[in-house]
Amino acid sequence: MSFQNPVFIPGPTNIPEVVRKACDMPTVDHRSPIFGRILHPVRANVRKVLKSESALIFIFPSTGTGGWETAITNTLSPGDNVLIARNGMFSHKWIEMCQRFGLEVQVVETPWGEGIPAATFQEILSEDSGKAIKAVLATHNETATGVVSDIGAVRRAMDAADHPALLLVDGVSSIGSMDFRFDDWGVDVAVTGSQKGFMLPAGLAIVGFSEKARACVDTAKLPRTFFDIRDMEKGYANNAYPYTPAVGLMNGLLTSSDMLLDEGIDNVIARHARIATGVRAAVRAWGMKLCAVSPEVESNTVSAIMTPEGFDSGRIVNHAASVYDVAFGVGLGEVSGKLFRIGHLGSLTDVMALSGIATAEMVMADLGLDITLGSGVAAAQRSFLRGVPAQTEKAA
Ligand SMILES: *Cc1c(COP(=O)(O)O)cnc(C)c1O
C-alpha cells in the first residue's frame, strides 16, 4: 500500500505537509496564554473564511456531526418544528438526528440530484401564520450526490415569507472551498468539520453563531452538556476550554486557515471551480452523467458520477483502492451501487486532479466499461490550459 497518491474522496481530504507538521507539537498547557495565542487567531481566521464580521466561532473536539448537534441543541427545544429538505445522505442523517432529539421535523422530500426547493420552502413558510417553524435547516452541499444548493435563495424565501425562523446551514463540504457568505445570506448557525475544506485530520467541529442564534441559548431546552456554547464562551474568556482542547489540531487549523486566507478566499473558491470544471469535462468526455440534474446544482467540491445500469459502481472504488492505491468515494444510501464520487476539495491542484481522472479511466477500462483512455484527461487538460501570459513572453 502506498501513501504517495492523493485521495479523491470528499473528506477527509489531503493534508498539506505544513499542516501535518503544525498538528504535531509538544504538549502545551491548555490553560495558559500560549494556548490563547492559538485559539483567538484561529477563531478570527474562521470568521473570515465564513465571510462574517461578527459570527461567534466555537470549535469543539468532535466532527461535523457534533456541529449539527451544537447547532440544534443550543437553539431549539423538544417539540419545536423545523423545516428541511431530504435530497441526499447528509440531509437524511441531520433529519434523523433532529427526530432523535424530539423535534417535529417537516421534511420536503426532494429527488436525490436536485437542490433545496426554495420556492416550496417559501410556500410552507408563508402558510405558517402562527410561526410554529423555529428553524430552517439547509445542507449547502450534499456530499452524497454532488449537489450544491442556493442558500441565498433559501434566505430570500424566508424573507419573502416574512418568517423569523433561524437558518441553520450545514457547510461541512463547502466552507473553505465554495462560496459561503455567512453575513450576506443571514446564516444563523454554520457548521463544518476540520477534515474537508480545512485540510486537517478529522477531530474538530467548527461552528459559527449569529447574535440571533446566540440569544436562543438560554431558552433552548434540548439537552446538552458537552456542546453547550455558554460553557465554551466562559472558557474562551480565560484562553481555555471547559475541558481539554485538541491543541495540535487547533494549531493545525491556525496554519490551514492562514493558508486559505493567504491564497485569498475568493482565489480558493476560483481554484475549486476551475478543478471541478475540468473533472466535469472529463465526465462528459466519458459519455457519463452526473447525479446533479442541472449545471446550477453541480458541486465544485465533489462530482457524483452515475455508472451504467446494471453495473455495480462499488467495483470502481474497490478496484481503484486495491490495484492503484487510489481512493474514490462510494455511493451512499439511495444511490449506493449506482454512482462513484470524485472528491475535489481541499489541498488539490489541476495536476493532482489530472492524476485522479487518469486513474478513474484505467479503472473503468480494466472493468470493461466503454472508456477511451485519455479522453477525460484530454478534456480536463483543455479546460485547464492557461496559455502564455503576455508579460512572461516579453520577459523571455
Ligand atoms: C462529511 C459531512 C458531514 C459529516 O461530518 P463528520 O465530520 O463525518 O461528522 C456532514 N455533512 C456533510 C455535508 C458532509 O459532507
The ligand as a MOL file (V3000), in Angstrom:
LIG
                    3D

  0  0  0     0  0            999 V3000
M  V30 BEGIN CTAB
M  V30 COUNTS 15 15 0 0 0
M  V30 BEGIN ATOM
M  V30 1 C -18.8020 14.9220 5.9610 0
M  V30 2 C -20.1220 15.5730 6.0980 0
M  V30 3 C -20.8350 15.5550 7.3040 0
M  V30 4 C -20.4210 14.7380 8.4910 0
M  V30 5 O -19.2900 15.1810 9.0660 0
M  V30 6 P -18.4590 14.2330 10.0520 0
M  V30 7 O -17.2500 15.0770 10.2580 0
M  V30 8 O -18.1990 12.9650 9.3360 0
M  V30 9 O -19.2480 14.0510 11.2830 0
M  V30 10 C -21.9970 16.2800 7.3870 0
M  V30 11 N -22.4810 16.9610 6.3250 0
M  V30 12 C -21.8510 16.9690 5.1510 0
M  V30 13 C -22.4350 17.7470 4.0250 0
M  V30 14 C -20.6470 16.2800 4.9890 0
M  V30 15 O -20.0130 16.3010 3.8120 0
M  V30 END ATOM
M  V30 BEGIN BOND
M  V30 1 1 1 2
M  V30 2 1 2 3
M  V30 3 2 2 14
M  V30 4 1 3 4
M  V30 5 2 3 10
M  V30 6 1 4 5
M  V30 7 1 5 6
M  V30 8 2 6 7
M  V30 9 1 6 8
M  V30 10 1 6 9
M  V30 11 1 10 11
M  V30 12 2 11 12
M  V30 13 1 12 13
M  V30 14 1 12 14
M  V30 15 1 14 15
M  V30 END BOND
M  V30 END CTAB
M  END
